[in-house]
Amino acid sequence: MKLIFLTFLLSLSIMANAQNGFKATQIKFERVEKAYNEKWEDLKKFVKAGGYGDDFSMLINAYKSEGKLEVWLKGNSDKAYSLFRTYDFCAHSGTLGPKVIEGDGQTPEGFYYINVFNPMSNFHLSLGVNYPNAVDYARTGKDRKPGGDIYIHGNCVTVGCIPLTDEKIKEVYVLGVEARNSGQEKIPVNIYPFKMTDGNLKKYSSQFPAQASFWKTLQLGYLAFEKNKNLAEIREVKGKYVVR
């Protein structure tokens, strides 16, 4: 029994070191270190005031039409996310509707997660989004390339990405590092064409009728989050999002 207990403690120690190691590795990069020096003390005060504790999870909702990126946080003991900060896009690319093929200049629409932390980005700092997913591949088809390299980044230029100013990406990046370092393997990034109220869906579907069916599936995820302030169970089934 003693050996089992010691093994358990060792496993916890290894897990903690692996998590803390992510931040330690990131902060070795000059831009990340500078972002922490400039932003973390202030952010930490608001994190503490919000009651999120030392370890928290993070979720991002982005709205193309409104040009807004929301950062939501949830402490380990919390049952639901709460809005922490909202940032403005500083440039736009393409129009409403999902990204379809490489080079179309479109910002994707759908349910994703952060899969890259790039501390040496050409756009100051950047957080990669796991586009394309199975739904995107199904839309593109076999004979066309869906493209890739979709990021939330600094520097106000974009061809399909979500650009924030360098000052704003420092904050979002630091919060992402903290969430990842706390053990959150996948930070959700939900990219919507607009705030998906019934009124907006009707309005924009009349302007973009080809997207109406797809947008209705996105609305299910949007409404579930609006109701519960938690990410719904979202699956990619036969080229479509299924929300439970």
Helices and strands as residue ranges (DSSP letters): H 2-26, H 30-35, I 36-40, H 41-49, E 56-63, E 68-75, E 82-88, E 110-121, E 124-129, H 134-140, E 150-153, E 162-163, H 166-181, E 188-192, H 198-207, G 209-211, H 212-228, E 234-237, E 240-243
